[in-house]
C-alpha cells in the first residue's frame, strides 16, 4: 500500500508531527535571517559604490570636512562607517605637523577597532544559520528513532510482520528527510554569507590601508594634486 505525503502526515504520531513543525520553524528562521542579511549586504554594496569615488575625490582635494560629510551621508556603507569614524577621530591632528606620526598611528588603531566592531555586527545571525545547519539532521533523526520505536512496539503488541510496520517506518523516515532538507539549505546559506563576509573584510582592510597611505603621503599630494588618494576598490 502506497502513502502520499498527506496520508503519511495523517498517520504520523503527535511527537513526529511536532518534530516536523519544529524543523519547518527552524527553516523559516534560517530563511528570515538569510533574507535580512542579503538585503543588508545589497544596501551596503550600493551605498559603497556611491560613496567610494566621491570620498576619493574629497581626499584628493584635501577636503576633510566634505569627506566626513560623505561618511555621514552614506551610513549604510561598511567602508564609510570604518573610514568615516577613523578620519573623524584623527582629523584635528592632521593639520599639525608636530603630531603627524601620532595621527597616523591613531588612525591605524581606529581603523582596526572599527573593523572589529563592524565584523561583530555583520556576523550577527551567522550563529543561527550554523546552529540550524548542524542540529536539523539530529532533530529529524530523533523523530525517526522515536517513530521506529513506536512502530516496533506496535508490532510486538499487535503482532504481524514487516508489512504491518512498513507504513510506520515510512512515517518515521519522513522526519529525517525533512531534517536533511532544512540542514542542506542552511549549510548553503551559511557558506554563501561566510564568503560574502570574507570579501567585505578584505575590502575593508584594503580601504583602510589606502586611507593610511593617503595620510602618510598627504604633503606630497598637496604638492601634486593629480596624485590619486583613494580608489575604494
Order of alpha helices (4+ residues) and beta strands (2+ residues): alpha-alpha-alpha-alpha-alpha-alpha-alpha-alpha
